[in-house]
Amino acid sequence: MSKITALAISVSILGGIATWLFLSVGTILIWAAFVAWACFYFSGGDEAALKSTIASNIFGVIVASTTAVVILAVPMADQIGANIWASLVVTASIAIYILAANIAIISSIPGTTLGYAATFAYLLQTPDRLSLQAVLSLSLESSYLVVPLSMVIGALFAYASAKAAEVISVQTQPG
């Protein structure tokens, strides 16, 4: 069996299981898990990719959540306008996370960007979560918690799918 066929089998089965799990739990984000899953394969689909995906995705979430906190907590929007204030804070935060790519464990700029983007997708798609109280809460309403949890689980499912594909591929090779 080809590697692609083995991947199709393993990813589809585990993707279905992940979807059932996430929908059953109800507070974790299946779409963020799939973003991390894609990041894992984009990063090489091996143990190093798992580490890089998890670290970079989490770093992106931390930077984006902190960016949201700064936008919400520092009252500059009243002086210069909400859009200008948000744009300036985002500009600075992106420069920071790209410069942080000099640190090996968080050197995946795409992985960090995906964590960053997933965080703002979560915050902006659920406006009730875009408050200082929600972001800083110790609940699964907080982007600091729900987005990385979802992405780490997604990366682990991705790793499991890669390992399962290896097993399926080897088991079906003529021998």
PETAHU-V183901 format. One record per backbone hydrogen bond with DSSP energy under -0.5 kcal/mol. NH is the residue of the N-H (numbers start at 1). CO is the residue of the C=O. If there is no record, write none. Layout:
<<NH,CO> <NH,CO>>
This chain:
<<6,2> <7,3> <8,4> <9,5> <10,6> <11,7> <12,8> <13,9> <14,10> <15,11> <16,12> <17,13> <18,14> <19,15> <20,16> <21,17> <22,18> <23,19> <24,20> <25,21> <26,22> <30,28> <33,29> <34,30> <35,31> <36,32> <37,33> <38,34> <39,35> <40,36> <41,37> <42,38> <43,39> <44,41> <45,40> <50,46> <51,47> <52,48> <53,49> <54,50> <55,51> <56,52> <57,53> <58,54> <59,55> <60,56> <61,57> <62,58> <63,59> <64,60> <65,61> <66,62> <67,63> <68,64> <69,65> <70,66> <71,67> <72,68> <73,69> <74,70> <75,73> <76,74> <77,74> <78,75> <79,76> <80,76> <81,77> <85,81> <86,82> <87,83> <88,84> <89,85> <90,86> <91,87> <92,88> <93,89> <94,90> <95,91> <96,92> <97,93> <98,94> <99,95> <100,96> <101,98> <102,99> <103,100> <104,102> <106,103> <107,104> <109,107> <112,108> <113,109> <114,110> <115,111> <116,112> <117,113> <118,114> <119,115> <120,116> <121,117> <122,118> <123,119> <124,120> <125,121> <126,122> <129,126> <130,127> <131,129> <135,131> <136,132> <137,133> <137,134> <142,139> <144,135> <145,142> <146,142> <147,143> <148,143> <149,145> <150,146> <151,147> <152,148> <153,149> <154,150> <155,151> <156,152> <157,153> <158,154> <159,155> <160,156> <161,157> <162,158> <163,159> <164,160> <165,161> <166,162> <167,163> <168,164> <169,165> <170,166> <171,167> <172,168> <173,170>>
